[in-house]
Amino acid sequence: MDPKELEYFRTLLHEHLEDLLGKAEDTRSGMTGEGAAPLPDPTDRASLETDRNFTLRIRDRERKLILKIREALERIEDGTYGICEICGGEISLKRLRARPVTTMCIHCKSRMEALERARRQ
């Protein structure tokens, strides 16, 4: 991968990381902020708790994605970005554009998913 492509992915990953960190901060400040009046109606409280639970599940998924983005940025720095961790081959630019945090080429990932499906059966 040439330096221009690496810089493209570095910028893309940094932008995505900043976006996710901003959302996490908004959620944290929104849930710990003052001024939220207690809701006397049990239905309203239940609805609020359901919404908060949903938001927290989304943020947990985003937390995991943040870790993957940081690992991808480390791979860019150490020169292993875009190299499949299974076979050592290059990961296609098309795949990296679709999933910039991927660590496997499409062939290895497809094979791994097929094995997982076979184990479940």
C-alpha positions in Angstrom: 0.0 0.0 0.0 1.4 3.4 -0.9 1.8 6.3 1.5 -1.1 8.2 0.0 -3.5 5.3 0.6 -2.2 4.9 4.1 -2.7 8.5 4.8 -6.3 8.2 3.5 -7.0 5.4 5.9 -5.3 7.1 8.8 -7.4 10.2 8.3 -10.6 8.2 7.8 -9.9 6.2 11.0 -9.1 9.3 13.0 -12.3 11.1 11.9 -14.4 8.0 12.8 -12.6 7.8 16.2 -13.3 11.4 17.0 -17.0 11.0 16.0 -17.4 8.0 18.2 -15.6 9.6 21.2 -17.8 12.7 20.8 -21.0 10.5 20.9 -19.7 8.7 24.0 -19.1 12.0 25.7 -22.5 13.3 24.8 -24.1 10.1 26.2 -22.0 10.3 29.4 -22.9 14.0 30.0 -26.5 13.4 29.1 -26.9 10.6 31.5 -25.1 12.2 34.4 -26.3 15.7 33.8 -28.3 17.6 36.4 -31.7 19.0 35.9 -33.4 15.8 34.9 -36.6 15.9 36.9 -37.8 12.6 38.3 -40.7 11.2 36.2 -43.7 10.4 38.4 -45.4 8.2 35.8 -44.2 4.6 35.9 -44.7 4.3 32.2 -42.6 7.3 31.4 -39.8 6.0 33.7 -39.9 2.6 32.0 -39.7 4.2 28.6 -36.8 6.4 29.7 -35.0 3.3 31.1 -35.6 1.4 27.9 -34.2 4.2 25.9 -31.1 4.5 28.1 -30.5 0.8 28.0 -30.7 0.8 24.2 -28.3 3.8 24.1 -25.9 2.1 26.4 -25.9 -1.1 24.2 -25.1 1.0 21.2 -22.3 2.8 23.0 -20.9 -0.5 24.1 -20.7 -1.7 20.5 -19.1 1.6 19.7 -16.6 1.2 22.5 -15.5 -2.1 20.9 -15.2 -0.4 17.6 -13.1 2.3 19.2 -10.7 -0.4 20.3 -10.5 -1.8 16.8 -9.9 1.6 15.3 -7.0 2.3 17.7 -5.6 -1.1 16.8 -5.9 -0.3 13.1 -4.1 3.0 13.7 -1.3 1.1 15.5 -1.1 -1.3 12.5 -0.7 1.7 10.2 2.2 3.0 12.4 4.0 -0.3 12.6 3.5 -1.1 8.8 1.2 -4.1 9.1 -2.0 -2.3 8.1 -3.7 -4.0 5.1 -2.0 -7.3 5.6 -4.1 -10.3 6.5 -3.3 -11.7 9.9 -4.1 -15.2 8.8 -2.4 -15.7 5.4 -0.1 -12.7 5.3 -1.5 -11.6 2.0 -2.7 -8.1 1.1 -6.2 -7.1 2.0 -7.9 -5.5 -1.0 -8.5 -1.7 -1.0 -12.2 -2.4 -1.7 -12.4 -4.4 1.5 -10.5 -1.8 3.5 -12.8 0.9 2.3 -15.8 -1.1 3.3 -14.3 -2.1 6.7 -11.2 -0.1 7.5 -10.6 -2.0 10.8 -10.5 -5.4 9.2 -7.6 -7.7 9.9 -8.4 -10.4 7.4 -8.6 -10.6 3.6 -12.0 -11.6 2.2 -10.9 -15.2 1.5 -9.7 -15.9 5.1 -12.7 -14.1 6.6 -15.2 -16.1 4.4 -13.4 -19.3 5.4 -13.6 -18.4 9.1 -17.3 -17.6 8.9 -18.0 -20.9 7.1 -16.1 -22.8 9.9 -18.1 -21.0 12.5 -21.4 -21.8 10.8 -20.4 -25.5 10.5 -19.6 -25.6 14.3 -23.0 -24.2 15.2 -24.8 -26.9 13.2 
